[in-house]
Amino acid sequence: MTPAEAQEFNRLLGKVAKSSDTFDAETLRDLRAATKTRDRKTTVWYGGGGFTHLAVGESMFVSMAGMVLLADWATQGALAEAMCAQLSVPYRPEGIFAARQGRVRYVIIDGMVGEGTAAAILDRLPEDEVVEVWATQIEDGAVETLKASSSGSRLELIPDKVLDNYRRTSARKSPFGAGRAGSAGDGGHAGHAGHADRAGHADRAVPPQKAAAAGEAAARRPAPEGENA
């Protein structure tokens, strides 16, 4: 009997009971108990598989007059959580530290970091660990102080260093980003990979074949008078 049928049965049974003395009270009670319905939960999924729910939040950066700035909401704790996402480390605040991964602790500061602040952070840093400090403002000398006091620790500027990391990652992934280093040729000479100087210019790479040919030509060239072979 389906729930709908049981409900209809009890409705008709009530009508019969009112118009006739055919059923005694005990029989009516047994009939109603036998057709009583109840909610029942049935398991239709027994595990296995899965899915990931990804919620994309608002950007932590805004562009204004050609400059990239932090969004208004990216301050204090919100900035720390957003920066941990940028650094691909789990946000787990513990005192002054916003996250930890291996031997590295992370400190995110919405404000100025000077030599005094750097020293205070190092005072709370456990032994045999290093720290990455990310701040929106950095005083002169603070970077050097931190590095000198704790080898492996560093102090970076928000958002400049974050944007720089974006550019480096994009350049590595681009098929036109990085040049290939020259390999050794048959003559034992290797081409020199081009490198960028401070002005942004790049030295041209010397192909291995040309380097080998130049070496052979120099070996065949007669020595000038007065020079020993």
Buried (B, 14 or more C-beta within 10 A) or exposed (E): EEEEEBEEBBEEBEEEBEEEEEBEEEEBEEBBEEBEEEEEEEEEEEEEEEEEEEEEEEEBBEEEEEEEEBBEEBBEEBBBBBBBEBBEBEBEEEEBBBBBBEEBBBBBBBEEBBBEBBEEBBEEBEEEBBBBBBBBEBBEEBBEBBBEBBEEBBBBBBBEBBEEEBEEEEEEEEEEEEEEEBEEBEBEBBBBBBEEEEEEEEEEBBEBEEBBBEEEEEEEEEEEEEEEE
